[in-house]
Amino acid sequence: MMHMSMRGFDISDWQKDIDINAVDYDFVICKATQGTSYVNGYCDINIQKAKQAGKPWGFYHFMCDCDPVEQADYFYANCKNYFGEGIPILDYEDGGRIGSDGAKRFLDRIYELTGVRCLFYTYRNVVQSPHDDEDWGAIAQNHALWVAQCANDNVTGYQDSPWLPSGGFGAWKTCVMHQYTSHGRIDGYGGNLDLDIAFMDAAAWARYAKPSTCNAQPVESIEPSGSAADIAADVMRGKYGDGEERKAKLGARFEEVQNLINRAAIASADELASDVLNGLFGNGETRRAILGNRYDEVQAVVNGKANAVDIDALARAVIRGEYGDGEERKAKLGANYDAVQKRVNELI
């Protein structure tokens, strides 16, 4: 049974004007990311203040209804320097209730990358009365519970024994933290705060943040695989965001892919047509996505160049084995592939 406890609060960009150096707390938890497209710009400011003050801290990802592994990769990419220092948390609530299988895929991916088990945050009714697609047994085995249950909406300060009625926590034996109000008020800040009690001391907090299994290095790269053209097409479709978000998601592939995108924007149509014929921009929808509103202009030049090519000669070279097979052949023939392959089929 735990006899020690700490009092603190959790914040998001709703409390962007808070100066945590001006308020009393034992620990703070900051929203870091959401889904695969949002980073809280105030998170690191507050985490650095907590670190400078020597206070325990945590950081959380707000789950959305998109792919859980992609969300985990996004959380890791934007928070990699936090793992092993603060407690990572998955915030699972309405808007992101994708089922326990999806939540577990997120949690397993974070553990795979870091060796750290996230805490699991949710409302008490979620664990007591789960949906049909929610079976929390596998998650409860190795992910501690931070539960939200409020007595009412009355304004309150810190409480040493907040209301938490009997009735259990579903698959969990107990909770290690309790969020007991969203209308908290403490000296030094004039707005509402989520107030929490942690049933642990600072030493226990540190063990959750950095267990003995914590990896010094990620176990595998989360950089995207595939050709630069395929990744560039996905960038143009919005999959990798902009600016720092894109850099984080692309990792070591960023410069390679961004150079391809920049070339498509600034090179002449004739230069791009030559690139197309050399296979630089792929085929079909991949090429269309990268070239964007320049596609028709460039494709017209490509078609003119392709018409001047001796398709019969290329086909005979293919038959002699000079252009390889499969993807190698496609890459070497570029925009001429379909016409040449058709002629190859006729000749053999």
C-alpha positions as CSV (number, residue, x, y, z in Angstrom):
1,M,0.0,0.0,0.0
2,M,1.4,3.4,-0.9
3,H,1.6,5.9,1.9
4,M,3.3,8.8,0.1
5,S,1.6,11.1,-2.3
6,M,2.3,14.2,-4.4
7,R,0.1,16.9,-5.7
8,G,0.3,18.5,-9.1
9,F,-1.6,19.4,-12.3
10,D,-1.7,18.6,-16.0
11,I,-1.8,21.3,-18.7
12,S,-2.2,21.7,-22.4
13,D,-2.3,24.7,-24.7
14,W,-5.5,25.8,-22.9
15,Q,-3.1,27.0,-20.1
16,K,-0.6,28.5,-22.5
17,D,-0.3,31.6,-20.3
18,I,0.7,29.8,-17.1
19,D,4.1,30.4,-15.5
20,I,4.7,27.2,-13.6
21,N,7.5,28.9,-11.7
22,A,4.9,31.1,-10.1
23,V,2.7,28.3,-8.7
24,D,3.0,25.6,-6.1
25,Y,3.3,22.0,-7.3
26,D,5.1,18.7,-6.7
27,F,4.8,17.5,-10.3
28,V,3.5,18.7,-13.6
29,I,2.3,16.8,-16.7
30,C,2.2,18.5,-20.1
31,K,0.4,17.7,-23.3
32,A,3.0,17.0,-26.0
33,T,1.3,15.7,-29.1
34,Q,-2.0,14.7,-30.6
35,G,-2.8,12.4,-33.5
36,T,-0.1,12.8,-36.2
37,S,-0.3,16.5,-36.9
38,Y,-0.2,18.5,-33.7
39,V,2.7,19.4,-31.4
40,N,2.0,21.6,-28.3
41,G,4.4,24.5,-28.7
42,Y,4.2,25.3,-24.9
43,C,5.1,21.8,-23.8
44,D,8.9,22.1,-23.8
45,I,8.9,25.5,-22.2
46,N,7.1,24.1,-19.1
47,I,9.1,20.8,-19.1
48,Q,12.4,22.8,-19.1
49,K,11.1,24.9,-16.2
50,A,10.1,21.8,-14.2
51,K,13.6,20.3,-14.9
52,Q,15.3,23.4,-13.7
53,A,13.2,23.4,-10.6
54,G,14.0,19.7,-9.9
55,K,10.4,18.7,-10.1
56,P,9.0,15.4,-11.5
57,W,7.3,15.8,-14.8
58,G,5.4,13.8,-17.4
59,F,4.3,14.3,-21.0
60,Y,1.3,12.8,-22.9
61,H,0.0,12.0,-26.3
62,F,-3.7,12.6,-27.0
63,M,-5.0,9.7,-29.0
64,C,-7.1,10.3,-32.2
65,D,-8.9,7.9,-34.4
66,C,-6.1,7.5,-36.9
67,D,-3.4,4.7,-37.2
68,P,-2.1,4.0,-33.6
69,V,1.4,3.0,-34.7
70,E,1.8,6.2,-36.8
71,Q,0.6,8.1,-33.7
72,A,3.2,6.3,-31.6
73,D,6.0,7.1,-34.1
74,Y,4.9,10.7,-34.1
75,F,4.9,10.9,-30.3
76,Y,8.3,9.4,-30.2
77,A,9.7,11.6,-33.1
78,N,8.7,14.8,-31.3
79,C,9.5,13.7,-27.7
80,K,12.5,11.4,-28.1
81,N,14.6,13.4,-25.7
82,Y,12.0,13.2,-23.0
83,F,11.9,9.4,-22.7
84,G,14.0,8.1,-19.8
85,E,13.5,11.4,-17.9
86,G,9.8,12.1,-17.6
87,I,6.8,9.7,-17.5
88,P,5.2,9.1,-20.9
89,I,1.4,8.8,-20.9
90,L,-1.3,7.8,-23.4
91,D,-4.4,10.0,-23.1
92,Y,-7.3,7.8,-24.2
93,E,-10.8,9.4,-24.2
94,D,-13.7,10.4,-26.4
95,G,-12.6,11.3,-29.9
96,G,-9.9,8.7,-29.8
97,R,-11.6,5.6,-28.4
98,I,-10.3,3.3,-31.1
99,G,-10.5,0.2,-28.9
100,S,-8.1,-1.7,-26.7
101,D,-6.3,-3.4,-29.6
102,G,-5.5,0.0,-31.1
103,A,-4.4,1.4,-27.7
104,K,-2.2,-1.6,-27.2
105,R,-0.6,-1.2,-30.6
106,F,0.4,2.4,-29.6
107,L,1.7,1.3,-26.2
108,D,3.6,-1.6,-27.6
109,R,5.2,0.5,-30.3
110,I,6.4,3.1,-27.7
111,Y,7.9,0.3,-25.6
112,E,9.5,-1.2,-28.6
113,L,11.2,2.1,-29.4
114,T,12.2,3.2,-25.9
115,G,11.9,0.3,-23.3
116,V,9.5,2.5,-21.3
117,R,5.9,1.6,-20.5
118,C,3.5,4.5,-20.8
119,L,1.0,5.3,-18.1
120,F,-2.6,5.0,-19.3
121,Y,-5.0,7.9,-18.7
122,T,-8.7,7.6,-19.1
123,Y,-12.0,8.3,-17.4
124,R,-13.1,5.8,-14.8
125,N,-16.2,4.8,-16.6
126,V,-14.1,3.7,-19.6
127,V,-12.4,1.0,-17.5
128,Q,-15.5,0.2,-15.5
129,S,-17.9,0.0,-18.4
130,P,-15.8,-0.7,-21.5
131,H,-17.2,-0.7,-25.1
132,D,-17.5,-4.0,-26.9
133,D,-14.1,-3.4,-28.5
134,E,-12.4,-2.6,-25.2
135,D,-10.8,-5.4,-23.2
136,W,-8.2,-3.8,-20.9
137,G,-6.7,-7.0,-19.4
138,A,-3.6,-7.1,-21.6
139,I,-2.9,-3.3,-21.1
140,A,-3.5,-3.4,-17.3
141,Q,-0.8,-6.1,-16.9
142,N,2.1,-3.6,-17.5
143,H,0.7,-0.1,-17.8
144,A,-0.3,1.8,-14.6
145,L,-3.5,3.7,-14.6
146,W,-4.1,7.4,-14.2
147,V,-7.8,7.8,-13.8
148,A,-10.0,10.8,-14.2
149,Q,-13.1,11.1,-11.9
150,C,-14.5,14.4,-10.6
151,A,-17.0,14.8,-7.8
152,N,-18.5,18.0,-9.3
153,D,-17.6,21.2,-11.1
154,N,-17.0,23.3,-8.0
155,V,-13.9,25.3,-7.9
156,T,-11.3,23.7,-5.6
157,G,-7.7,23.8,-4.6
158,Y,-5.4,20.9,-3.9
159,Q,-7.0,18.1,-2.0
160,D,-5.1,15.5,0.1
161,S,-8.0,13.0,0.0
162,P,-10.1,13.7,-3.1
163,W,-13.4,11.9,-3.7
164,L,-12.8,8.5,-5.3
165,P,-15.7,6.1,-4.5
166,S,-15.4,2.4,-4.3
167,G,-16.2,0.2,-7.2
168,G,-12.8,-0.8,-8.6
169,F,-11.0,0.1,-11.7
170,G,-12.0,-2.7,-14.1
171,A,-8.9,-4.7,-15.2
172,W,-6.6,-2.6,-12.9
173,K,-6.3,-3.3,-9.2
174,T,-5.8,0.4,-8.4
175,C,-4.7,3.7,-9.9
176,V,-1.4,5.4,-9.4
177,M,-2.8,8.9,-10.1
178,H,-6.2,10.5,-9.8
179,Q,-7.3,13.6,-11.7
180,Y,-10.1,14.9,-9.4
181,T,-11.1,18.3,-10.9
182,S,-11.0,20.3,-14.0
183,H,-11.9,23.5,-12.1
184,G,-8.8,23.7,-9.9
185,R,-7.5,27.0,-8.7
186,I,-4.1,27.6,-7.1
187,D,-2.2,30.8,-6.2
188,G,-0.2,32.2,-9.0
189,Y,-2.5,31.4,-11.9
190,G,-6.0,32.8,-12.5
191,G,-7.5,30.1,-14.7
192,N,-8.9,26.6,-14.3
193,L,-6.5,23.7,-13.9
194,D,-6.8,20.0,-13.9
195,L,-5.6,19.0,-10.4
196,D,-4.1,15.6,-9.7
197,I,-2.8,13.5,-6.8
198,A,-0.1,10.9,-7.5
199,F,0.0,8.0,-5.1
200,M,3.8,7.8,-5.1
201,D,6.9,9.8,-4.1
202,A,9.5,11.3,-6.4
203,A,11.7,8.1,-6.3
204,A,8.8,6.0,-7.5
205,W,8.0,8.6,-10.2
206,A,11.6,8.3,-11.5
207,R,11.2,4.5,-11.7
208,Y,8.2,4.9,-13.9
209,A,10.1,7.4,-16.1
210,K,13.2,5.3,-16.4
211,P,12.8,1.6,-15.7
212,S,15.7,-0.8,-15.8
213,T,14.6,-1.8,-19.3
214,C,14.8,1.7,-20.8
215,N,16.8,1.7,-24.0
216,A,19.5,4.3,-24.5
217,Q,18.9,4.1,-28.2
218,P,15.7,3.2,-30.2
219,V,15.6,-0.4,-31.3
220,E,14.8,0.6,-34.9
221,S,14.6,3.6,-37.1
222,I,11.2,5.2,-37.7
223,E,12.3,6.8,-40.9
224,P,10.0,6.1,-43.8
225,S,11.0,3.4,-46.3
226,G,10.5,3.4,-50.1
227,S,11.8,5.4,-52.9
228,A,12.4,9.2,-52.7
229,A,9.7,9.6,-55.3
230,D,7.1,7.6,-53.3
231,I,7.8,9.5,-50.1
232,A,7.8,12.9,-52.0
233,A,4.4,12.1,-53.4
234,D,3.1,11.3,-49.9
235,V,4.6,14.6,-48.7
236,M,2.7,16.5,-51.4
237,R,-0.4,14.6,-50.3
238,G,0.0,16.0,-46.8
239,K,1.1,12.9,-45.0
240,Y,4.2,14.3,-43.5
241,G,3.1,17.9,-42.6
242,D,5.3,20.9,-43.0
243,G,8.3,22.5,-41.4
244,E,9.7,20.9,-38.2
245,E,7.0,18.3,-38.3
246,R,8.1,17.1,-41.7
247,K,11.7,17.1,-40.6
248,A,10.9,15.0,-37.6
249,K,8.8,12.5,-39.6
250,L,11.3,12.1,-42.5
251,G,14.4,12.0,-40.3
252,A,17.5,11.2,-42.3
253,R,15.4,11.1,-45.5
254,F,14.4,14.7,-45.2
255,E,17.1,16.4,-47.4
256,E,16.8,13.8,-50.1
257,V,13.1,14.0,-50.4
258,Q,12.9,17.8,-50.0
259,N,15.5,18.3,-52.7
260,L,13.3,16.3,-55.1
261,I,10.2,18.4,-54.2
262,N,12.2,21.6,-54.6
263,R,13.4,20.5,-58.0
264,A,9.9,19.9,-59.2
265,A,9.0,23.4,-58.2
266,I,11.9,25.4,-59.7
267,A,13.4,23.4,-62.6
268,S,12.4,24.1,-66.2
269,A,9.8,21.9,-67.9
270,D,12.5,20.6,-70.3
271,E,14.7,19.6,-67.3
272,L,11.8,18.0,-65.5
273,A,10.8,16.1,-68.6
274,S,14.3,14.6,-68.8
275,D,14.1,13.7,-65.1
276,V,10.8,12.0,-65.8
277,L,12.3,10.0,-68.7
278,N,15.1,9.0,-66.4
279,G,12.6,7.7,-63.9
280,L,13.3,10.3,-61.2
281,F,9.6,11.1,-60.5
282,G,8.1,7.6,-60.8
283,N,5.0,6.9,-62.8
284,G,1.3,7.5,-62.7
285,E,-0.2,9.1,-59.6
286,T,3.2,9.3,-57.9
287,R,4.5,11.5,-60.7
288,R,1.3,13.6,-60.8
289,A,1.4,14.2,-57.0
290,I,5.1,15.4,-57.1
291,L,4.7,17.7,-60.1
292,G,1.4,19.1,-58.9
293,N,0.1,21.9,-61.1
294,R,3.2,21.5,-63.4
295,Y,2.2,18.0,-64.4
296,D,0.4,18.8,-67.7
297,E,3.2,21.2,-68.7
298,V,5.9,18.6,-68.1
299,Q,4.0,15.7,-69.4
300,A,3.5,17.5,-72.7
301,V,7.3,17.8,-73.1
302,V,7.7,14.2,-72.0
303,N,5.3,13.0,-74.7
304,G,7.2,14.9,-77.3
305,K,10.5,13.4,-76.2
306,A,9.0,9.9,-76.0
307,N,7.7,10.1,-79.5
308,A,11.2,10.7,-80.8
309,V,12.5,7.6,-79.1
310,D,13.0,4.4,-81.1
311,I,10.6,2.1,-79.2
312,D,11.5,-0.8,-81.4
313,A,15.2,-0.5,-80.7
314,L,14.5,-0.2,-76.9
315,A,12.3,-3.3,-77.0
316,R,15.0,-5.3,-78.7
317,A,17.5,-4.1,-76.1
318,V,15.1,-5.2,-73.3
319,I,14.9,-8.7,-74.9
320,R,18.7,-8.8,-74.9
321,G,18.6,-8.2,-71.2
322,E,20.1,-4.8,-71.2
323,Y,17.3,-3.3,-69.0
324,G,16.9,-6.0,-66.4
325,D,13.5,-7.1,-65.1
326,G,10.7,-5.8,-63.0
327,E,11.3,-2.6,-61.0
328,E,14.8,-2.3,-62.5
329,R,13.4,-2.2,-66.0
330,K,10.7,0.3,-65.0
331,A,13.2,2.6,-63.5
332,K,15.6,2.4,-66.5
333,L,12.9,3.0,-69.1
334,G,11.1,5.7,-67.1
335,A,8.2,7.2,-69.1
336,N,8.9,4.9,-72.1
337,Y,8.2,1.7,-70.0
338,D,4.6,1.1,-71.1
339,A,5.3,1.6,-74.8
340,V,8.5,-0.5,-74.8
341,Q,6.9,-3.3,-72.8
342,K,4.0,-3.4,-75.2
343,R,6.4,-3.8,-78.1
344,V,8.4,-6.4,-76.2
345,N,5.3,-8.5,-75.8
346,E,4.6,-8.2,-79.5
347,L,8.1,-9.3,-80.4
348,I,8.2,-12.4,-78.2
